[in-house]
Amino acid sequence: MKCRKCGQPAVVALKRHNTAFCREHYLEFFYGQVDRAVKAYRMFARDDRILVAVSGGKDSLALWDVLLATGYQADGLYIDLGIAGYSERSKEKVVAFARARGAGLRVVSVREKYGLGIRELARQARRAACSVCGLHKRYFFNREAMEGGYNVVATGHNLDDEAATLLGNLLNWNTGYLARQAPLLEASAPNLVRKVKPLYRLTEKEIASYAVLRRIDYIVEECPMAVGARSILYKHLLNRLEEVSPGTKARFLFGFLEKGREAFAAGEEEVQLKACAICGQPTTADICSRCRTLRRAGVKL
């Protein structure tokens, strides 16, 4: 197997592109895919300050690495969810990554803020752990970006993530989510920051290959709270289709973004946002879901 560009021995084969690359040209391909995503949606400019949400996994650390390697102003944000064992290990990976590159890192601890880890918080609020986790991540993404003067928050969502989300939304006809699913979510209120997904054109395997080639040390195991999540089932189903027909996931997602999303967006009613009476973050209700969840869990606000 030879590199498509130089004819030297290839180190990565890409079935969906029917090609293979050596190390140098694979990295060139990878950077090109991220650059294409950034330009297609005008995610950010060279003078923007970017806050990268990092978990310690391959996707978010690879994204941070790409942005730093290609000259962007990118700091990291790590949210310590207080998951025994897992949070300590993932935080170590993030701190070591930032230190090795001299990059800025903001750290927020859920347990220090609320006196509870995210698992206990969800249990006391009688809500699904992943749902509660998502609420608080979105809150901290926006709050930390606003307080730190960042223009945009970047997350490591990849092609597999986005295709699985799309499949789930279509199976359940979540038209509101379908209308908003895109690699770019503009700030729709003065106290909201733009959110972007620069890795949406790349698969998990492609990102793992990049991490190996760049010697990025990341936490391998999945978040223990994700066990049994429906999204994992959707990923398995899409992987089976991908095995039979390479490129299925890309055609599914990109086709939706190019031809399908607009139809759902056209019928979406404009939502009026207002400041939460407790935390001040944008919400459609008087009190946002995060603050209501904290109240149910008995956390004093």
C-alpha positions as CSV (number, residue, x, y, z in Angstrom):
1,M,0.0,0.0,0.0
2,K,1.5,3.3,-1.1
3,C,0.8,6.9,-0.4
4,R,-1.4,8.5,-3.0
5,K,0.6,11.7,-3.1
6,C,4.3,10.6,-3.0
7,G,4.3,6.8,-3.6
8,Q,6.1,6.1,-0.3
9,P,4.8,3.4,2.1
10,A,1.4,4.4,3.5
11,V,0.6,4.4,7.2
12,V,-3.1,5.1,7.0
13,A,-5.7,3.7,4.6
14,L,-9.0,5.6,4.1
15,K,-11.6,3.2,2.6
16,R,-14.3,5.9,2.2
17,H,-11.9,7.9,0.0
18,N,-10.4,4.8,-1.6
19,T,-6.9,6.1,-0.9
20,A,-3.9,5.9,1.6
21,F,-1.3,8.3,2.9
22,C,2.2,8.3,4.4
23,R,2.5,10.2,7.7
24,E,3.3,13.6,6.2
25,H,0.5,13.5,3.7
26,Y,-2.0,12.1,6.1
27,L,-1.4,15.1,8.4
28,E,-1.8,17.3,5.4
29,F,-5.1,15.6,4.5
30,F,-6.3,16.0,8.1
31,Y,-5.4,19.7,8.4
32,G,-7.1,20.2,5.1
33,Q,-10.3,18.6,6.2
34,V,-10.4,20.8,9.3
35,D,-9.6,23.9,7.3
36,R,-12.4,23.0,4.8
37,A,-14.9,22.7,7.6
38,V,-13.8,26.1,9.2
39,K,-14.0,27.9,5.9
40,A,-17.3,26.3,4.8
41,Y,-19.1,27.6,7.8
42,R,-16.9,30.6,8.6
43,M,-16.4,29.2,12.1
44,F,-13.7,31.6,13.2
45,A,-11.0,33.8,11.9
46,R,-7.3,34.1,12.7
47,D,-7.8,36.9,15.2
48,D,-10.6,35.1,17.1
49,R,-9.9,33.7,20.6
50,I,-11.1,30.1,20.6
51,L,-12.0,28.1,23.7
52,V,-11.7,24.3,23.1
53,A,-13.9,22.1,25.3
54,V,-11.5,19.2,26.2
55,S,-12.4,16.0,27.9
56,G,-9.1,14.2,27.8
57,G,-10.3,12.0,24.9
58,K,-8.8,11.7,21.4
59,D,-11.3,14.0,19.6
60,S,-11.1,17.1,21.8
61,L,-7.3,16.8,22.3
62,A,-6.8,16.3,18.6
63,L,-8.9,19.3,17.8
64,W,-6.9,21.5,20.2
65,D,-3.6,20.1,18.8
66,V,-4.7,21.0,15.2
67,L,-5.7,24.5,16.1
68,L,-2.4,25.1,17.9
69,A,-0.4,23.5,15.1
70,T,-2.1,25.6,12.5
71,G,-1.6,28.9,14.3
72,Y,-4.9,29.7,16.0
73,Q,-5.3,31.3,19.4
74,A,-6.8,28.3,21.3
75,D,-7.1,27.7,25.0
76,G,-8.7,24.7,26.6
77,L,-11.6,24.3,29.0
78,Y,-11.8,21.1,31.1
79,I,-14.9,20.4,33.2
80,D,-14.2,18.1,36.0
81,L,-17.4,16.2,36.4
82,G,-16.4,14.4,39.6
83,I,-16.7,10.9,38.2
84,A,-14.6,8.8,40.6
85,G,-11.5,7.4,38.9
86,Y,-12.4,8.6,35.4
87,S,-12.3,12.3,36.0
88,E,-8.9,12.2,37.7
89,R,-7.4,10.3,34.8
90,S,-8.9,12.4,32.1
91,K,-7.9,15.6,33.9
92,E,-4.3,14.4,34.1
93,K,-4.2,13.9,30.3
94,V,-5.5,17.4,29.7
95,V,-3.2,19.1,32.1
96,A,-0.2,17.3,30.7
97,F,-1.2,18.2,27.1
98,A,-1.5,21.9,28.0
99,R,1.7,21.9,29.9
100,A,3.7,20.3,27.1
101,R,2.5,22.9,24.6
102,G,2.5,25.9,26.9
103,A,-1.2,26.4,26.1
104,G,-3.8,28.1,28.4
105,L,-6.2,25.9,30.3
106,R,-9.3,26.8,32.3
107,V,-10.6,24.1,34.8
108,V,-14.0,24.0,36.3
109,S,-15.0,21.5,39.0
110,V,-18.7,20.5,39.3
111,R,-18.1,19.0,42.8
112,E,-16.4,22.2,44.1
113,K,-19.2,24.3,42.8
114,Y,-22.2,22.2,43.9
115,G,-20.8,19.8,46.5
116,L,-21.8,16.9,44.3
117,G,-20.4,15.0,41.3
118,I,-22.5,14.9,38.2
119,R,-23.6,11.3,38.9
120,E,-24.9,12.2,42.4
121,L,-26.4,15.4,41.1
122,A,-28.4,13.5,38.4
123,R,-29.5,10.8,41.0
124,Q,-30.8,13.5,43.4
125,A,-32.6,15.4,40.6
126,R,-34.0,12.0,39.4
127,R,-32.9,12.7,35.8
128,A,-30.7,10.8,33.4
129,A,-27.0,11.4,34.0
130,C,-26.2,12.2,30.4
131,S,-29.0,14.8,30.2
132,V,-27.8,16.5,33.4
133,C,-24.2,16.4,32.2
134,G,-25.2,18.0,28.9
135,L,-27.0,20.8,30.7
136,H,-24.1,21.7,32.9
137,K,-21.5,21.4,30.1
138,R,-23.4,23.9,27.9
139,Y,-23.7,26.2,30.9
140,F,-20.0,26.2,31.7
141,F,-19.0,26.4,28.0
142,N,-20.9,29.6,27.6
143,R,-20.1,31.1,31.0
144,E,-16.4,30.4,30.8
145,A,-16.2,31.7,27.2
146,M,-18.1,34.9,28.1
147,E,-16.0,35.5,31.3
148,G,-12.7,34.8,29.5
149,G,-13.5,37.0,26.5
150,Y,-13.5,34.2,23.9
151,N,-15.2,34.6,20.5
152,V,-16.1,31.0,20.0
153,V,-16.4,27.6,21.8
154,A,-15.1,24.6,19.7
155,T,-16.0,21.0,20.5
156,G,-14.6,17.7,19.3
157,H,-17.8,16.3,17.8
158,N,-16.8,14.1,14.8
159,L,-18.5,12.6,11.8
160,D,-19.6,9.5,13.7
161,D,-21.1,11.7,16.5
162,E,-23.0,13.9,14.1
163,A,-24.3,11.0,11.9
164,A,-25.5,9.1,15.0
165,T,-27.2,12.3,16.3
166,L,-28.9,12.8,13.0
167,L,-30.1,9.2,12.8
168,G,-31.6,9.4,16.3
169,N,-33.3,12.7,15.5
170,L,-34.8,11.3,12.3
171,L,-36.0,8.1,13.9
172,N,-37.8,10.1,16.6
173,W,-38.7,13.0,14.3
174,N,-37.2,15.6,16.6
175,T,-37.9,18.4,14.1
176,G,-36.6,21.2,16.4
177,Y,-33.2,19.4,16.8
178,L,-33.1,18.7,13.1
179,A,-33.6,22.3,12.3
180,R,-30.7,23.3,14.5
181,Q,-28.2,20.4,13.8
182,A,-25.2,22.0,12.0
183,P,-21.5,22.3,12.5
184,L,-22.1,26.0,13.5
185,L,-24.5,27.3,16.1
186,E,-24.5,31.1,16.0
187,A,-24.9,33.2,19.1
188,S,-28.6,34.0,19.1
189,A,-28.5,36.3,22.2
190,P,-26.0,39.0,23.4
191,N,-24.8,36.7,26.3
192,L,-24.3,33.6,24.1
193,V,-21.1,32.6,22.4
194,R,-20.9,30.9,19.0
195,K,-20.3,27.1,19.1
196,V,-18.5,25.2,16.3
197,K,-17.6,21.6,15.4
198,P,-14.4,21.7,13.2
199,L,-14.0,17.9,13.2
200,Y,-17.4,17.1,11.7
201,R,-15.8,16.0,8.4
202,L,-13.5,13.4,10.1
203,T,-14.4,9.9,11.5
204,E,-13.4,8.6,14.9
205,K,-10.9,6.2,13.3
206,E,-9.3,9.0,11.3
207,I,-9.0,11.1,14.4
208,A,-7.5,8.2,16.3
209,S,-4.9,7.8,13.5
210,Y,-4.0,11.5,13.8
211,A,-3.6,11.2,17.6
212,V,-1.3,8.3,17.2
213,L,0.8,10.0,14.5
214,R,1.0,13.2,16.7
215,R,1.8,11.1,19.8
216,I,-1.2,12.6,21.7
217,D,-1.7,10.8,25.0
218,Y,-5.4,10.5,25.6
219,I,-7.8,8.6,27.8
220,V,-8.9,5.5,25.9
221,E,-12.0,4.4,27.9
222,E,-15.4,5.9,27.3
223,C,-17.2,7.9,30.0
224,P,-18.7,5.3,32.3
225,M,-22.0,7.3,32.4
226,A,-22.4,6.7,28.6
227,V,-22.9,2.9,29.0
228,G,-26.2,1.9,27.4
229,A,-26.7,5.3,25.7
230,R,-28.9,5.1,22.6
231,S,-26.3,7.1,20.6
232,I,-23.8,4.1,21.0
233,L,-26.4,1.8,19.4
234,Y,-26.8,4.3,16.5
235,K,-23.1,4.4,16.0
236,H,-22.9,0.6,15.8
237,L,-25.7,0.5,13.2
238,L,-24.0,3.1,11.1
239,N,-20.6,1.3,11.4
240,R,-22.3,-1.8,10.0
241,L,-23.5,0.2,7.0
242,E,-20.1,1.7,6.6
243,E,-18.4,-1.7,6.4
244,V,-20.7,-2.7,3.5
245,S,-20.6,0.7,1.8
246,P,-17.7,2.9,2.8
247,G,-18.7,6.6,2.8
248,T,-22.2,5.9,4.0
249,K,-21.9,8.1,7.1
250,A,-20.4,11.0,5.2
251,R,-23.1,10.8,2.5
252,F,-25.8,10.6,5.2
253,L,-24.6,13.6,7.2
254,F,-23.3,15.8,4.3
255,G,-26.5,15.2,2.3
256,F,-28.6,16.3,5.2
257,L,-26.6,19.4,5.7
258,E,-26.7,20.3,2.0
259,K,-30.2,19.3,1.1
260,G,-32.3,18.4,4.2
261,R,-31.6,20.7,7.1
262,E,-33.0,23.8,5.3
263,A,-36.4,22.2,5.0
264,F,-36.6,21.7,8.8
265,A,-35.1,25.1,9.5
266,A,-37.7,26.8,7.3
267,G,-40.5,25.6,9.5
268,E,-38.9,26.3,12.8
269,E,-40.5,29.1,14.8
270,E,-38.2,31.7,16.2
271,V,-37.6,31.3,19.9
272,Q,-37.5,34.3,22.2
273,L,-34.7,34.0,24.7
274,K,-34.5,35.8,28.0
275,A,-32.2,35.8,31.0
276,C,-32.7,33.1,33.6
277,A,-33.9,34.7,36.8
278,I,-31.3,32.8,38.8
279,C,-28.1,32.5,36.7
280,G,-28.7,35.0,34.0
281,Q,-27.9,32.6,31.2
282,P,-30.2,32.6,28.1
283,T,-33.4,30.5,28.4
284,T,-36.9,30.3,27.0
285,A,-38.4,30.0,30.5
286,D,-38.2,32.2,33.6
287,I,-35.7,29.7,35.1
288,C,-33.4,27.6,32.9
289,S,-33.3,23.8,32.9
290,R,-29.9,23.8,34.7
291,C,-31.1,25.8,37.6
292,R,-34.4,23.8,37.9
293,T,-32.3,20.6,38.0
294,L,-30.1,22.0,40.7
295,R,-33.2,23.0,42.7
296,R,-34.6,19.4,42.4
297,A,-31.2,18.1,43.6
298,G,-31.4,20.3,46.6
299,V,-28.4,22.5,45.7
300,K,-28.7,25.9,47.1
301,L,-28.6,28.6,44.4
